[in-house]
Structures are given as structure tokens and as C-alpha cells.
């Protein structure tokens, strides 16, 4: 699971970097939009790449929801896609209402 999370995070990071190549340059770090529930302590206390990955999951849910969950949590937790490993519940405006700790382990 850790290897898959690292590969997934690297892929998302690479995709966001490639997307940003055509945009204006910015020195801003990746920031969670205020419409989302704040990141929980288990994310804030994790490595920076984990924090960035959770923020990217909130910013790009349509991308992460297209990636199937391969870790087996669909059997016990009912996860349908990799998005379910990061986000427990999203509102109608695609705001995060609940985070999921599955991607920490």
C-alpha cells in the first residue's frame, strides 16, 4: 500500500507540474481551498508529500476518482475509487466534508 501511495502521489505531482508548465509562474505552495474541511492532524503530522497529496485529492477529485482502489479496502470499507481513500464525504459543491485516513497507512 505504501509503495502504491508513493507511486500515486508521484504521478499526481508530475501531472500537476506538467499542467502548471503552461500557466503563470508562481512561488505559492499548494494550499487547501477554504471551502474544504481543514486537514486533520494525522495529515498535518505526516510528510509534506502526504499533505500535498491530500490537498490534490481535494482540488482534483475527478482525476483521483478515475483511479481504481487496488489496496483491497473496497472489500471492507466499500471504497470504489482511490478518491475514497482520501475523502470520506464530499458536498454538492465538491467541498470536502470528511477526510479518510486510509491513505496515511
C-alpha positions in Angstrom: 0.0 0.0 0.0 2.8 2.4 0.8 4.5 1.7 -2.5 1.3 2.3 -4.4 0.6 5.5 -2.4 4.1 6.8 -3.2 3.7 6.0 -6.9 0.2 7.5 -7.0 1.4 10.7 -5.2 4.4 11.0 -7.6 2.0 10.6 -10.6 -0.4 13.2 -9.3 2.5 15.6 -8.6 4.0 15.1 -12.0 0.6 15.7 -13.7 0.2 18.9 -11.7 3.7 20.1 -12.6 3.1 19.4 -16.3 -0.2 21.3 -16.1 1.4 24.2 -14.4 4.1 24.5 -17.1 1.8 26.4 -19.3 0.5 28.7 -16.6 2.0 31.7 -15.0 4.9 31.0 -12.7 4.0 31.2 -9.0 6.0 30.6 -5.8 2.9 29.8 -3.8 2.8 26.4 -2.1 -0.1 24.1 -2.6 -2.9 25.5 -0.4 -6.2 23.9 0.5 -9.2 25.9 -0.6 -11.2 27.3 2.4 -14.4 25.6 1.2 -12.9 22.3 2.4 -12.8 20.9 5.9 -9.4 21.7 7.3 -6.8 18.9 7.1 -6.8 16.6 10.1 -3.8 16.2 12.5 -2.9 12.8 11.0 -2.3 14.6 7.7 -0.6 17.7 9.1 1.7 15.4 11.1 2.6 13.3 8.1 5.3 14.0 5.5 4.9 17.0 3.2 4.2 14.7 0.2 1.3 13.2 2.0 -0.1 16.6 2.9 0.2 17.7 -0.8 -1.5 14.5 -2.0 -4.5 15.1 0.3 -4.7 18.7 -1.0 -4.5 17.5 -4.6 -7.3 15.0 -3.9 -9.5 17.8 -2.8 -8.5 20.0 -5.7 -8.8 17.4 -8.4 -11.4 14.8 -7.3 -12.4 13.9 -10.8 -8.9 12.8 -11.6 -8.4 10.7 -8.5 -11.9 9.2 -8.7 -10.9 7.7 -12.1 -8.2 5.6 -10.4 -9.5 2.3 -9.0 -8.7 1.4 -5.5 -6.2 -1.6 -5.5 -5.4 -2.0 -1.9 -8.4 -4.1 -1.0 -10.2 -1.5 1.1 -13.2 -1.7 -1.3 -14.0 -5.1 0.3 -14.0 -3.9 3.9 -14.7 -0.2 3.6 -16.8 -0.1 0.4 -14.3 2.1 -1.5 -15.0 2.5 -5.2 -12.0 4.6 -6.3 -8.8 6.0 -4.9 -10.6 9.1 -4.0 -12.4 7.2 -1.3 -9.0 6.5 0.3 -8.5 10.3 0.8 -12.0 11.7 1.2 -14.8 10.2 3.2 -17.6 12.6 2.1 -17.9 15.5 -0.5 -20.7 18.1 -0.6 -22.6 19.2 -3.6 -20.1 21.9 -4.4 -17.2 19.3 -4.3 -16.1 20.5 -0.9 -14.6 18.0 1.5 -16.9 17.4 4.4 -14.9 14.4 5.8 -11.4 13.2 5.3 -10.4 9.5 5.2 -7.2 8.3 7.0 -6.8 5.2 4.6 -4.0 6.9 2.6 -1.9 7.5 5.6 -1.1 3.9 6.2 
